[in-house]
Amino acid sequence: MKPALQCNVLIVSADTAYAAAMEAGLNHCAREQKNPYALRFVTQHAADTALEQAGTDPCLQSVFIDAASIDDAQDLGRALFALRAELDLFLVVDHVSDVDAVFHEVVDRGDENYNQLYRLVQSAIARRARTPFADTLRDYVYGAKDAWHTPGHSGGDSLRESPWVADFHQMMGEHIFNTDLSVSVQVLDSLLEPHSVIQEAQDLAAETFGADHSFFVTNGTSTANKVIMQSQLGSGGKVILDQACHKSVHHAVIMCGADPVYLRASVNETFGFYGPVPKADIIATLDANPDASLLVLTSCTYDGLYYDLTPIISHAHSLGVKVLIDEAWYAHGRFHPALRPTAVECGADYVTQSTHKMLSAFSQASMIHVCDPDFDEHRFREDLNMHTSTSPQYAMIASLDVARKQVSLEGFAQLQRCLDIAARLRQGINRTGVFRVLELEDILPEALAGDGIRLDPCKLSIDTRQSSLSAPELQLKLFENYGIQVEKVTHNTVSVLVTLGSTESKVHRLVYALEQLARKYHGQKKASQPRRNRPLPGLCDFACLPRDAYFGPVQDLPLVGEEHGANLQLVDAICADQVVPYPPGIPVLVPGQRITRAVLDYLLELYHGQSGIELHGLIEQGGLAHLRIVAGSASDN
Ligand SMILES: Cc1ncc(COP(=O)(O)O)c(C=O)c1O
């Protein structure tokens, strides 16, 4: 059964008579007038009980703070904002003074027109409850318009009656087709030049995520990262980036002709996790490269580690370096105090988020949040459009609008539920006595111990070392025997994500499966355990810009030389491709780097070994792996 809608509105006043009159007056309005959000007005007489309610009441949407009777009323507003950024806060005053930006509106204390106050609360919630694009799309579809425009399936009409492909139409459902429209439909605005419903939806997203501007991206954070890199670096410029950044960031370096300075990702050798970068290294690299235009970091990482970003960003800003934080895995961070602060809240200039990874948007639906005081919107728009299809998926845009509405109105409740689920799942898994969910201390490499790094509890990495199953074997058993698909594995960990879509039944099924597998595969020794992950070899020096190596004249040389050893001609040659062992997907070579013996030996070991690690970026020729290098850069050895 769907839970009933309810919205609580809190009046915080130490003046009992005033609060009682206001509560009674507003509840009278709620009973007598239209009440689509099921508003209910309640009172707290002190700041601490108000904060307590805000920290626990999932239905709380709005708060009136009586400045005449509550000491430091604006401080209470700020504390409420720090706890729940989405709440509509109203300051009740008897004289006008400076009002903090956390307040939605100021209300005159002498005003006993409760009808008006009631409407004020309703309209603030109604604003957050709007989904301008999704609503217009629904109205358009329900208006059943004839289509003489792209896409060619024309609302699904090309498939519906076909003896060959009608089954696809039936399986996908009619709305996947009739919501698939095009820029010809002018009432749906244009993603490339938004001025009506898409712009309104983006403005609401900016309010919700605390940014100055937000942009919808329909090709994932992979594209979002490239757009920002291009807009910040243009066709050159120095960028400081984590070696373990997503490959889209490395691709952008090539595309922009950027001059990269790599930060060495930390490695947890026991479990095969990579990142983040020690704070001291980031600060030292910034100090050594004050001419850099941009710093790019990932927070949180795939495994859920997130930085104490404020000091890092402040340091970058003190040197005039802009900051892009890839929050592909952290779009939920703003909506629960246990997860804040987000990168936007820590002062990042640009933040990319895969709304689809943790929230309710369709795959590929991402957002860019901008807080750069020097933001050049015209230039940014061109960069965004260069990477955006002129035929974006409208269902994806609608899903961004709806995902934003959801977190704005029930993000706190949903994330509290996620955190509860994560805690129960953790307990259930640990109770098996064989499988164990890793704690921050297990995951964090020693070099980062004092850096204030935290772990997102929604990302659970399960240690499989006390089982006779390797992690890939456990993954397979969960899938084949129990119908459970996990997020990813290393050699000895299996990771699961708790998202807004996680349910109690899924928790029961996963814990049940792991209990059964723990009983069966406890204590048995495997003949050959897979090897632990090796540390990455040291970073190689650059001989030229990645773009010049990638686009310039190249030649291919075999990786393997005499007697299965390394081809020594490759030592000191300039790599022309990105070479990425997968997993973990972190490049050990990017175009322009001089290949060291250590990297070569590392690649060779992976190539000859039975690690199950794929080597992306090598070329297979005549059954032999080849490396693309800058023509003429090989040694004569
Ligand atoms: C850190 C990071 N950034 C960016 C991306 C790309 O995101 P998307 O799948 O939305 O393109 C990923 C994908 O997994 C990622 O892990």
The ligand as an SDF file (V2000), in Angstrom:
LIG
                    3D

 16 16  0  0  0  0  0  0  0  0999 V2000
   33.7620    8.4680  -10.9860 C   0  0  0  0  0  0  0  0  0  0  0  0
   32.9160    8.3510  -12.2150 C   0  0  0  0  0  0  0  0  0  0  0  0
   32.7290    9.4360  -12.9780 N   0  0  0  0  0  0  0  0  0  0  0  0
   31.9740    9.3970  -14.0860 C   0  0  0  0  0  0  0  0  0  0  0  0
   31.3740    8.2350  -14.4840 C   0  0  0  0  0  0  0  0  0  0  0  0
   30.5570    8.2260  -15.7390 C   0  0  0  0  0  0  0  0  0  0  0  0
   29.2150    8.3460  -15.4040 O   0  0  0  0  0  0  0  0  0  0  0  0
   28.0460    8.0210  -16.4250 P   0  0  0  0  0  0  0  0  0  0  0  0
   27.8530    6.5420  -16.3630 O   0  0  0  0  0  0  0  0  0  0  0  0
   26.8860    8.7890  -15.8710 O   0  0  0  0  0  0  0  0  0  0  0  0
   28.4630    8.4720  -17.7670 O   0  0  0  0  0  0  0  0  0  0  0  0
   31.5230    7.0770  -13.7270 C   0  0  0  0  0  0  0  0  0  0  0  0
   30.8720    5.8350  -14.1360 C   0  0  0  0  0  0  0  0  0  0  0  0
   30.8790    4.8460  -13.5180 O   0  0  0  0  0  0  0  0  0  0  0  0
   32.3270    7.1260  -12.5600 C   0  0  0  0  0  0  0  0  0  0  0  0
   32.5500    6.0490  -11.8180 O   0  0  0  0  0  0  0  0  0  0  0  0
  1  2  1  0
  2  3  1  0
  2 15  2  0
  3  4  2  0
  4  5  1  0
  5  6  1  0
  5 12  2  0
  6  7  1  0
  7  8  1  0
  8  9  2  0
  8 10  1  0
  8 11  1  0
 12 13  1  0
 12 15  1  0
 13 14  2  0
 15 16  1  0
M  END
$$$$
